[in-house]
Amino acid sequence: MIAPPNSRRVRPDMPHYGVMPDQVDAMLSWDWVDRHMHEARNYWVCTVREDGRPHSAPVWGAWIDGVLYFGTDANSVKARNITRDNRVVIHLDSGDETVILEGKLVKAQVSASLQKRIGDRYVEKYTLDPELEESDALLFRLIPRKVMAWLESDYPATATSWLFDV
């Protein structure tokens, strides 16, 4: 998969960690991010409570065509936080093969065919149907602003960011 058309790949601005903007040979590809997001079992969603305290929770989700979708109960802490302030950070479990996404979550309006694809992916990954039609379930999709990725074993050479037009 070629990087999303509304993004540009850059070196992160982190010279204090040894990431030099002109050293681009080992930057990761979007295919690397796409594969890790697709294969991930859990996605950590970090939101902010009304009083400013952070909240982090793992969710199951589906990465389809470069977009992360996940469902949650409308009364969950994360859903209430997202409804009030939809800016989030989402990351994978690993710190060795790191993917961190910054952006906003919006309620997903999906076609019946996309809903089936999401459901099929949940069954494939988790052996259960996500029951997205339930009245108390919300389906969110991530609109990324920034994605960061790197391999710990080859850091800082692999440190790569994608900045998205929003």
N, C-alpha and C positions, 0 to 999 in steps of 0.2 A: 504494500500500500504506500503510495506516495503521500508525503505529509499533507495534512489538510490544506486546502487552497487559501484559507484565511489565516495562515500561520507563517512564521519565518523561524528558521532554526538559527540559533545564536549560541555563543559561549556565554555562560553565566558571568555576571559581574562579581567575581569573588577572588580578586588578586591576593587577598590575605590568606586564602586557602591554597594558593599556588595555581589557580586557574588563570591562565594567560589568554587574552582575547585573540592573539594571533596563532595560537597552537590549535589548529582545527582538524588535524589528520585523524584523530581517534574519536571524534564526535560520534555519538550513537545515531542510528537512523530511526525514522518514525516506525518502520517495520518492527524494530526491537521493542519500542513502547507498545505498539499494537499487539504484538505477540504476548507480552507480559500482562497486559490488561485483559486480553482474551482468556488466557490460561489461569488467571488469578481466581482463587476460591473466595477470598474475602477482600473487601474494600473498607478501609477505615475512613469514616466520615467525621470531620471535625467541624463543629458548629459553635455558636456562642449563645449562652442563655441571656435572658432579658437583663439580668443584673451584671452581665459582663463575664461571668465565669465560663470557662471553656467546657465543652462537652464533646467526647469522642466515643464512637461506637462502631463496631464492625457490622457490615451489612453484606448480604448476598446480593449479587447483581449480575447483569448481562452486559457485556461489551459487544455492541453490534454496529458494524459499519463505522467504527471510530467514535461511538457515543456510548457513554455509560448510563444504564438504566437500573434503577432499583426501586423496590416498593417498601413501604413502611406503614404502620398504623397511623392514622391521622391524629391520634391522641398521644403518640410517642413524644418524648422530649425532643428528639431530633426533628420531627415533623413540625412541632410548635416553634422550634428555633428557626428552621428554614422558612416557615411561613412569615415570621417576623423579620428575618434578615437572611437572605438566601446566599450570602457570600460564604463559601466553604473552602476547606482544604480536604482533599481526598488522597490517601496514599495506600500503597500495598503493604503487606506484612514485612517484606524483606528490606533490610538495610544494606544487604550485600548487592542486590540487583534492584536499585531504587527507582521508583516512579512516584512522583508527587504532582498532583494536579491542583491548581488554584482556579477558582471560578465561581459560578453561581449555579444553583439548582433551580429548575423551573418544573412545574407540573407538566408531565409529558402528555401531549395529545397525540395518540398513535392510531394508525389505521388498524383494521382487524388483522391484516396480514403481518404487520410489524408486531402487534400484540402476540400473535401466534409464534413468531420467531423468538420473541423474548421468553414466552412460556416454554417453548421447546428448549431454549438454552438453559433455563432453570432446571428442567427435567434432566437434561444431559449432565449438568454440573452437580445438582443437589438431589436428584431423583424425586423431586416433588414439583407439583404445579404451584406457581406463585399466587393463584387465585386473585388476579389483578382486578376482577370485576366487583369484589366485595365493596360495599358502600363505605366502610371505615378504612380502606386501603388507599394510599396515595402512591402514584407512580411518578418518580422524578427522573429527569435527565440532566446531565451536567453540560453546561456551556463553559468550556475552559477559557481562561484568560492567559494562563501560563502553565506550562508543563516542564518539570525538571526531571532529569534521569541521569544515572551514572552507575558504573560498576565500581564497587568498593575496591576490588582487586586491582583496578587500573585508574584509580582516582589520583590526581585531578584530570588526567588526559581525556577521560571519557565524559566528563561533566558537560552536559548538553541541555539547552533550554529551547523551548518553542514558545514564541509570543504570538498571541492570537488577536486579530482585529475584532473588537467588540463594539 
